[in-house]
């Protein structure tokens, strides 16, 4: 048995340097993990985009319907591209900025450019696709392309 003693790390410690290096404080790895989490968030970029652009996708016999939450986003801040089986959505959310002598204490809403792409099982008719923006939800109705009828070729 070694003479090591486990110290309880108090969740009430404040600041990244609180007792850094001491047995009860945070070690170097924890310090850099905390800094990275504060700068970049503690989730991966992929998770952040998915959370910023939450979506439901369902299929009927003739269409795919994609509903995406876009609260507080004006329709002129949204771009939708449809090509065969691929649907790409880009949102340019305005960044919150302090005006005059104001101070921003918290800014948690998604800002900047966010992209999301969906690969559907079947190609869609981009010319007949419809996008509706209502009550903070973007709904895409994407009619399926009809499969080309089989044709037997005559050999000359």
MARBA-3410 file (N, C-alpha, C, O; in Angstrom, 1 decimal):
156
0.9,-1.2,0.0,0.0,0.0,0.0,0.9,1.2,0.0,1.9,1.3,0.8 ~ 0.6,2.2,-0.8,1.3,3.4,-0.9,0.8,4.4,0.1,-0.3,4.2,0.7 ~ 1.6,5.4,0.3,1.2,6.5,1.3,0.4,7.6,0.6,0.3,8.7,1.1 ~ -0.3,7.3,-0.5,-1.0,8.4,-1.2,-2.4,8.6,-0.5,-3.0,7.7,-0.1 ~ -2.8,9.9,-0.5,-4.0,10.2,0.1,-4.9,10.9,-1.0,-4.4,11.8,-1.7
-6.1,10.4,-1.1,-7.0,11.0,-2.1,-7.6,12.3,-1.6,-8.2,12.3,-0.5 ~ -7.5,13.4,-2.3,-8.0,14.7,-1.8,-9.3,14.9,-2.6,-9.4,14.6,-3.8 ~ -10.3,15.4,-1.9,-11.6,15.7,-2.5,-11.4,17.0,-3.3,-11.0,18.0,-2.7 ~ -11.8,17.1,-4.5,-11.8,18.3,-5.3,-13.1,19.0,-5.2,-14.1,18.5,-5.6 ~ -13.1,20.2,-4.6,-14.3,20.9,-4.3,-14.8,21.5,-5.6,-14.1,22.2,-6.3
-16.1,21.4,-5.9,-16.7,22.0,-7.0,-16.9,23.5,-6.9,-17.3,24.2,-7.8 ~ -16.6,24.0,-5.6,-16.8,25.4,-5.4,-15.6,26.2,-5.6,-15.6,27.5,-5.5 ~ -14.5,25.6,-6.1,-13.3,26.4,-6.4,-13.6,27.3,-7.5,-14.4,27.0,-8.5 ~ -13.1,28.5,-7.5,-13.3,29.5,-8.5,-12.0,29.8,-9.2,-11.0,29.8,-8.7 ~ -12.2,30.1,-10.5,-11.0,30.6,-11.3,-10.1,29.4,-11.7,-10.0,28.4,-11.0
-9.5,29.5,-12.9,-8.7,28.4,-13.4,-7.4,28.2,-12.6,-6.9,27.1,-12.7 ~ -7.0,29.1,-11.8,-5.7,29.0,-11.1,-5.9,28.7,-9.6,-4.9,28.7,-8.9 ~ -7.1,28.5,-9.2,-7.4,28.2,-7.8,-6.6,27.0,-7.3,-6.9,25.9,-7.7 ~ -5.6,27.3,-6.5,-4.8,26.3,-5.9,-4.2,25.4,-7.0,-4.0,24.2,-6.7 ~ -3.9,25.9,-8.2,-3.3,25.1,-9.2,-2.0,24.5,-8.7,-1.2,25.2,-8.1
-1.8,23.2,-9.0,-0.6,22.6,-8.7,-0.6,22.0,-7.3,0.3,21.2,-6.9 ~ -1.6,22.4,-6.4,-1.6,21.8,-5.1,-2.4,20.5,-5.2,-3.1,20.2,-6.2 ~ -2.3,19.6,-4.2,-2.9,18.3,-4.2,-4.5,18.5,-4.3,-5.1,17.6,-4.9 ~ -5.0,19.5,-3.8,-6.5,19.7,-3.8,-7.0,20.5,-5.0,-8.2,20.6,-5.2 ~ -6.1,21.1,-5.7,-6.4,21.9,-6.8,-6.5,21.2,-8.1,-6.5,19.9,-8.2
-6.6,21.9,-9.2,-6.7,21.2,-10.5,-5.3,21.0,-11.1,-4.4,21.9,-10.9 ~ -5.1,19.9,-11.8,-3.8,19.6,-12.4,-3.7,20.3,-13.7,-4.7,20.9,-14.2 ~ -2.6,20.2,-14.4,-2.4,20.9,-15.6,-3.3,20.5,-16.7,-3.9,21.3,-17.5 ~ -3.6,19.2,-16.8,-4.5,18.7,-17.8,-5.9,19.2,-17.6,-6.6,19.6,-18.6 ~ -6.4,19.2,-16.4,-7.7,19.8,-16.1,-7.8,21.3,-16.5,-8.8,21.7,-17.0
-6.7,22.0,-16.2,-6.7,23.4,-16.5,-6.9,23.6,-18.0,-7.7,24.4,-18.4 ~ -6.1,22.9,-18.8,-6.2,23.1,-20.2,-7.5,22.6,-20.8,-8.1,23.2,-21.8 ~ -8.1,21.5,-20.2,-9.4,21.1,-20.6,-10.4,22.1,-20.3,-11.3,22.4,-21.1 ~ -10.3,22.8,-19.2,-11.3,23.9,-18.8,-11.2,25.0,-19.8,-12.2,25.6,-20.2 ~ -9.9,25.4,-20.1,-9.7,26.5,-21.0,-10.3,26.2,-22.4,-11.0,27.0,-23.0
-10.0,25.0,-22.9,-10.6,24.6,-24.2,-12.1,24.5,-24.1,-12.7,25.0,-25.1 ~ -12.7,24.1,-23.0,-14.1,24.0,-22.9,-14.7,25.4,-23.0,-15.8,25.7,-23.6 ~ -14.0,26.4,-22.3,-14.5,27.8,-22.3,-14.4,28.4,-23.6,-15.3,29.2,-24.1 ~ -13.3,28.1,-24.4,-13.1,28.7,-25.7,-13.9,28.1,-26.8,-14.5,28.8,-27.6 ~ -14.0,26.8,-26.8,-14.6,26.0,-27.9,-15.8,25.3,-27.5,-16.4,24.6,-28.4
-16.2,25.3,-26.3,-17.4,24.5,-25.8,-16.9,23.1,-25.5,-15.9,22.7,-26.0 ~ -17.6,22.5,-24.6,-17.2,21.2,-24.2,-17.7,20.0,-25.1,-17.6,18.9,-24.7 ~ -18.4,20.4,-26.2,-18.9,19.4,-27.1,-18.2,19.5,-28.4,-17.7,20.6,-28.7 ~ -18.3,18.5,-29.2,-17.6,18.6,-30.5,-18.4,19.5,-31.4,-19.6,19.8,-31.2 ~ -17.8,20.0,-32.5,-18.4,20.9,-33.4,-19.6,20.3,-34.1,-20.7,20.9,-34.3
-19.5,19.0,-34.4,-20.6,18.3,-35.0,-21.8,18.3,-34.1,-23.0,18.5,-34.6 ~ -21.7,18.0,-32.8,-22.8,18.0,-31.9,-23.4,19.4,-31.8,-24.6,19.6,-31.8 ~ -22.6,20.4,-31.8,-23.0,21.8,-31.7,-23.9,22.2,-32.8,-25.0,22.8,-32.7 ~ -23.5,21.8,-34.1,-24.3,22.1,-35.3,-25.6,21.4,-35.2,-26.6,22.0,-35.5 ~ -25.5,20.1,-34.8,-26.8,19.4,-34.8,-27.7,20.0,-33.8,-29.0,20.0,-34.0
-27.2,20.5,-32.7,-28.1,21.1,-31.7,-28.6,22.4,-32.2,-29.7,22.8,-31.9 ~ -27.8,23.2,-32.9,-28.2,24.5,-33.4,-29.2,24.3,-34.5,-30.1,25.1,-34.6 ~ -29.2,23.2,-35.3,-30.1,22.9,-36.4,-30.8,21.6,-36.1,-30.6,20.6,-36.9 ~ -31.6,21.5,-35.1,-32.3,20.3,-34.8,-33.4,20.0,-35.9,-34.0,20.9,-36.4 ~ -33.5,18.8,-36.3,-34.3,18.5,-37.5,-35.1,17.2,-37.3,-34.7,16.3,-36.6
-36.2,17.1,-37.9,-37.0,15.8,-38.1,-37.1,15.6,-39.6,-37.4,16.5,-40.3 ~ -36.9,14.3,-40.0,-37.1,13.9,-41.4,-38.0,12.8,-41.4,-37.9,11.8,-40.7 ~ -39.1,12.9,-42.3,-39.9,11.8,-42.5,-40.3,11.6,-43.9,-40.1,12.6,-44.7 ~ -40.8,10.5,-44.3,-41.1,10.1,-45.7,-42.5,9.6,-45.8,-43.0,8.9,-45.0 ~ -43.1,10.1,-46.9,-44.4,9.5,-47.3,-44.2,8.8,-48.6,-43.1,8.6,-49.0
-45.3,8.3,-49.2,-45.1,7.6,-50.4,-44.6,8.4,-51.5,-43.9,7.9,-52.5 ~ -44.8,9.8,-51.5,-44.4,10.6,-52.6,-43.4,11.7,-52.3,-42.8,12.3,-53.2 ~ -43.2,12.0,-51.0,-42.4,13.1,-50.6,-41.5,12.8,-49.4,-41.8,11.9,-48.6 ~ -40.4,13.6,-49.2,-39.7,13.6,-48.0,-40.0,15.0,-47.3,-40.1,16.0,-48.1 ~ -40.2,15.0,-46.0,-40.4,16.3,-45.3,-39.4,16.4,-44.3,-39.2,15.6,-43.4
-38.7,17.6,-44.3,-37.7,17.9,-43.3,-38.1,19.1,-42.6,-38.4,20.2,-43.2 ~ -38.2,19.1,-41.3,-38.6,20.2,-40.4,-37.4,20.5,-39.6,-36.9,19.7,-38.8 ~ -36.9,21.8,-39.6,-35.8,22.2,-38.9,-36.1,23.4,-38.0,-36.7,24.4,-38.5 ~ -35.7,23.3,-36.8,-35.9,24.4,-35.8,-35.0,25.6,-36.2,-33.8,25.4,-36.2 ~ -35.6,26.8,-36.4,-34.8,28.0,-36.7,-35.3,29.2,-36.0,-35.7,30.2,-36.6
-35.4,29.1,-34.6,-36.1,30.2,-33.9,-35.2,31.4,-34.0,-34.0,31.4,-33.8 ~ -35.9,32.5,-34.2,-35.2,33.8,-34.3,-34.4,34.1,-35.5,-33.7,35.1,-35.6 ~ -34.5,33.2,-36.5,-33.8,33.4,-37.8,-34.8,33.8,-38.8,-35.8,33.2,-39.1 ~ -34.5,34.9,-39.5,-35.3,35.4,-40.6,-35.1,34.6,-41.9,-34.0,34.0,-42.0 ~ -36.1,34.5,-42.7,-36.0,33.7,-43.9,-34.9,34.1,-44.8,-34.3,33.3,-45.6
-34.5,35.4,-44.8,-33.4,35.9,-45.7,-32.0,35.5,-45.1,-31.0,35.7,-45.8 ~ -32.0,34.9,-44.0,-30.7,34.4,-43.4,-30.5,32.9,-43.7,-29.6,32.3,-43.2 ~ -31.4,32.3,-44.4,-31.4,30.8,-44.7,-31.2,30.6,-46.1,-31.9,31.2,-47.0 ~ -30.3,29.6,-46.4,-30.1,29.2,-47.8,-30.3,27.7,-47.9,-29.8,26.9,-47.0 ~ -31.1,27.2,-48.8,-31.4,25.8,-49.0,-31.0,25.4,-50.4,-31.4,26.0,-51.4
-30.1,24.4,-50.5,-29.7,23.8,-51.8,-30.1,22.4,-51.9,-29.9,21.6,-51.0 ~ -30.7,22.0,-53.1,-31.2,20.6,-53.3,-30.5,20.1,-54.6,-30.6,20.8,-55.6 ~ -29.9,19.0,-54.5,-29.3,18.4,-55.7,-29.4,16.8,-55.5,-28.7,16.2,-54.7 ~ -30.2,16.3,-56.4,-30.4,14.8,-56.4,-30.9,14.3,-55.0,-32.0,14.6,-54.6 ~ -30.0,13.6,-54.3,-30.4,13.1,-53.0,-29.9,13.9,-51.8,-30.2,13.7,-50.6
-29.1,15.0,-52.1,-28.5,15.8,-51.1,-29.2,17.1,-50.9,-29.5,17.9,-51.8 ~ -29.5,17.4,-49.6,-30.2,18.7,-49.2,-29.2,19.4,-48.3,-28.8,18.8,-47.2 ~ -28.8,20.6,-48.6,-27.9,21.4,-47.8,-28.6,22.7,-47.3,-29.2,23.4,-48.0 ~ -28.5,22.9,-46.0,-29.1,24.1,-45.4,-28.0,24.9,-44.7,-27.1,24.4,-44.0 ~ -28.0,26.2,-45.0,-27.0,27.1,-44.3,-27.8,28.2,-43.7,-28.7,28.8,-44.3
-27.4,28.5,-42.4,-28.0,29.6,-41.7,-27.0,30.6,-41.3,-26.0,30.2,-40.7 ~ -27.2,31.8,-41.5,-26.3,32.9,-41.1,-27.0,33.7,-40.0,-27.7,34.6,-40.2 ~ -26.8,33.3,-38.7,-27.4,33.9,-37.6,-26.6,35.1,-37.2,-25.3,35.1,-37.1 ~ -27.3,36.2,-36.9,-26.6,37.4,-36.5,-25.9,37.3,-35.2,-26.5,36.7,-34.2 ~ -24.7,37.9,-35.0,-24.0,37.9,-33.8,-24.5,39.0,-32.9,-24.8,40.1,-33.3
-24.7,38.6,-31.6,-25.1,39.6,-30.6,-24.0,40.6,-30.3,-22.9,40.1,-30.0 ~ -24.3,41.9,-30.5,-23.2,42.9,-30.2,-23.8,43.9,-29.2,-24.9,44.3,-29.3 ~ -22.9,44.3,-28.3,-23.3,45.4,-27.4,-23.4,46.7,-28.1,-22.6,47.0,-28.9 ~ -24.4,47.5,-27.7,-24.6,48.8,-28.3,-24.2,49.9,-27.3,-24.6,49.8,-26.1 ~ -23.5,50.9,-27.7,-23.2,52.0,-26.8,-22.4,51.5,-25.6,-21.4,50.8,-25.8
-22.8,51.8,-24.4,-22.1,51.4,-23.2,-22.7,50.1,-22.6,-22.3,49.7,-21.5 ~ -23.5,49.4,-23.4,-24.1,48.1,-22.9,-23.1,47.1,-22.7,-22.0,47.1,-23.4 ~ -23.3,46.1,-21.8,-22.5,45.0,-21.6,-23.3,43.7,-21.8,-24.4,43.6,-21.3 ~ -22.8,42.8,-22.5,-23.4,41.5,-22.7,-22.9,40.6,-21.6,-21.7,40.3,-21.5 ~ -23.8,40.0,-20.8,-23.4,39.2,-19.7,-23.5,37.7,-20.1,-22.8,36.9,-19.5
-24.3,37.4,-21.1,-24.4,36.0,-21.6,-24.9,36.0,-23.0,-25.8,36.8,-23.3 ~ -24.4,35.2,-23.8,-24.8,35.1,-25.2,-24.8,33.6,-25.6,-23.7,33.1,-26.1 ~ -25.9,32.9,-25.4,-25.9,31.4,-25.6,-26.5,31.0,-26.9,-26.4,29.9,-27.4 ~ -27.3,31.9,-27.5,-28.0,31.6,-28.7,-26.9,31.4,-29.9,-25.9,32.0,-29.9 ~ -27.3,30.5,-30.8,-26.4,30.2,-31.9,-26.2,31.4,-32.8,-27.2,32.1,-33.1
-24.9,31.8,-33.1,-24.6,32.9,-34.0,-23.6,32.4,-35.0,-23.0,31.3,-34.8 ~ -23.5,33.2,-36.0,-22.5,32.8,-37.1,-23.2,31.9,-38.1,-24.4,31.9,-38.2 ~ -22.3,31.2,-38.9,-22.8,30.4,-40.0,-22.9,28.9,-39.5,-21.9,28.4,-39.0 ~ -24.0,28.3,-39.8,-24.2,26.9,-39.4,-24.7,26.2,-40.7,-25.6,26.7,-41.4 ~ -24.2,25.0,-40.9,-24.5,24.2,-42.0,-25.0,22.8,-41.6,-24.6,22.3,-40.6
-25.9,22.3,-42.3,-26.4,20.9,-42.1,-26.8,20.3,-43.4,-27.3,21.0,-44.3 ~ -26.4,19.1,-43.6,-26.7,18.4,-44.9,-27.4,17.1,-44.6,-27.2,16.4,-43.6 ~ -28.3,16.7,-45.5,-29.1,15.5,-45.3,-28.9,14.7,-46.7,-29.2,15.3,-47.7 ~ -28.6,13.4,-46.6,-28.5,12.6,-47.8,-29.8,11.7,-47.7,-29.9,10.9,-46.8 ~ -30.6,11.9,-48.6,-31.9,11.1,-48.6,-31.7,9.8,-49.4,-30.8,9.7,-50.2
-32.6,8.8,-49.1,-32.5,7.5,-49.8,-32.7,7.6,-51.3,-32.3,6.7,-52.0 ~ -33.5,8.6,-51.7,-33.9,8.6,-53.1,-33.8,10.1,-53.6,-33.9,11.0,-52.8 ~ -33.5,10.3,-54.9,-33.4,11.6,-55.5,-34.7,12.3,-55.4,-35.8,11.7,-55.4 ~ -34.6,13.7,-55.3,-35.8,14.5,-55.2,-35.9,15.4,-56.4,-34.9,15.7,-57.0 ~ -37.1,15.9,-56.6,-37.3,16.8,-57.7,-37.2,18.2,-57.2,-38.0,18.8,-56.5
-36.0,18.8,-57.4,-35.6,20.1,-56.9,-36.6,21.2,-57.4,-36.9,22.2,-56.7 ~ -37.1,21.1,-58.6,-37.9,22.1,-59.2,-39.3,22.1,-58.5,-40.0,23.2,-58.5 ~ -39.7,21.0,-58.0,-41.0,21.0,-57.3,-40.9,21.1,-55.8,-41.9,21.1,-55.1 ~ -39.7,21.2,-55.3,-39.5,21.3,-53.8,-40.1,22.7,-53.3,-40.0,23.7,-54.0 ~ -40.6,22.6,-52.1,-41.1,23.8,-51.4,-40.5,24.0,-50.0,-40.4,23.1,-49.3
-40.2,25.3,-49.7,-39.6,25.6,-48.4,-40.6,26.6,-47.7,-40.9,27.7,-48.4 ~ -41.0,26.4,-46.5,-41.9,27.3,-45.8,-41.3,27.6,-44.4,-40.8,26.7,-43.7 ~ -41.2,28.9,-44.1,-40.6,29.3,-42.8,-41.8,29.9,-42.0,-42.3,31.0,-42.4 ~ -42.1,29.2,-40.9,-43.3,29.7,-40.1,-43.1,29.3,-38.7,-42.7,28.2,-38.3 ~ -43.3,30.3,-37.8,-43.2,30.1,-36.3,-41.9,29.4,-35.9,-41.9,28.6,-35.0
-40.8,29.9,-36.5,-39.5,29.3,-36.1,-39.1,28.0,-36.6,-38.2,27.3,-36.1 ~ -39.9,27.5,-37.5,-39.6,26.2,-38.1,-39.5,26.3,-39.6,-40.4,26.9,-40.3 ~ -38.5,25.8,-40.2,-38.3,25.7,-41.7,-38.7,24.3,-42.1,-38.2,23.3,-41.6 ~ -39.8,24.2,-42.9,-40.3,22.9,-43.4,-40.0,22.8,-44.9,-40.5,23.6,-45.7 ~ -39.3,21.8,-45.3,-39.0,21.5,-46.6,-39.8,20.3,-47.1,-39.8,19.2,-46.5
-40.6,20.5,-48.2,-41.3,19.4,-48.7,-40.7,19.1,-50.1,-40.7,19.9,-51.0 ~ -40.1,17.9,-50.2,-39.3,17.5,-51.3,-39.9,16.3,-52.0,-39.7,15.1,-51.6 ~ -40.6,16.5,-53.1,-41.2,15.4,-53.9,-40.1,14.4,-54.4,-39.1,14.9,-54.9 ~ -40.4,13.2,-54.3,-39.4,12.2,-54.9,-39.5,12.2,-56.4,-40.5,12.4,-57.0 ~ -38.3,12.0,-57.0,-38.2,11.9,-58.4,-38.8,10.5,-58.8,-38.6,9.5,-58.1
-39.6,10.5,-59.9,-40.1,9.2,-60.3,-39.0,8.4,-61.0,-38.2,9.0,-61.8 ~ -38.9,7.2,-60.7,-37.8,6.4,-61.3,-38.1,6.2,-62.8,-39.3,6.1,-63.2 ~ -37.1,6.3,-63.5,-37.3,6.2,-65.0,-37.8,4.9,-65.3,-37.4,3.8,-64.8 ~ -38.8,4.9,-66.2,-39.4,3.6,-66.6,-38.4,2.8,-67.4,-37.5,3.3,-68.1 ~ -38.4,1.5,-67.1,-37.5,0.6,-67.8,-37.8,0.6,-69.3,-39.0,0.5,-69.7
-36.8,0.6,-70.1,-37.0,0.7,-71.6,-36.0,-0.3,-72.2,-34.8,-0.3,-71.9 ~ -36.6,-1.2,-73.0,-35.7,-2.1,-73.7,-35.3,-1.5,-75.0,-36.1,-1.0,-75.8 ~ -34.0,-1.5,-75.3,-33.4,-0.9,-76.5,-33.3,-2.0,-77.6,-33.0,-3.1,-77.3 ~ -33.6,-1.5,-78.8,-33.4,-2.4,-79.9,-32.0,-2.2,-80.4,-31.5,-1.1,-80.5 ~ -31.4,-3.3,-80.8,-30.0,-3.3,-81.3,-30.0,-3.1,-82.8,-30.7,-3.9,-83.5
-29.3,-2.1,-83.3,-29.2,-1.8,-84.7,-28.1,-2.6,-85.3,-27.9,-2.5,-86.5
END
